[in-house]
């Protein structure tokens, strides 16, 4: 019998919810065209960095109001912008209500060559799911599920493909997709799907509110 360890739900852009044992951990919850559902049992929020497509303090405050005991973890620069946040750096580990978190990386990927836009933290959730934030950094060890940024001012799809081939995960879920039109999404996902087939990885594209169980 297949036992579900965790459910991963995709929201807008890089917004994600990890759920197990009735508890929810959010990463980069934002709202643009779609409103987040009213989430209860949220035990933690991770903000990978301070940019407005990942960190929206008003959204965070609304989630905190409904879940006052949650733990908020982010990068050092972002912690200065968000009330009640603690900063994590590469090498740090945390236990957030049973979610085992390991942090890696340091810098947001360069948009203009040679310039670091801000700091950025990647996170491994329960040793299974790797989220690099806005970077192509990877932790040591292997990933069962890789969350792969698919389009941004700092990358092109060829770089995402190289990232996936380097990580060699079992499952790839594209994120960081709000900058794409429907046509652009189709193009980029097709390229990434082909790359996944080359390395024997499963490609899982999730729409808003759709989930994948591991």
PyMOL commands that set and color helices and strands:
alter all, ss='L'
color gray80, all
select helices_A, chain A and resi 57-66+76-79+157-167+182-199
alter helices_A, ss='H'
color red, helices_A
select strands_A, chain A and resi 7-10+16-20+23-27+42-47+71-74+85-87+93-96+99-104+122-125+129-131+145-149+171-175+202-203+211-213
alter strands_A, ss='S'
color yellow, strands_A
deselect
rebuild
show_as cartoon
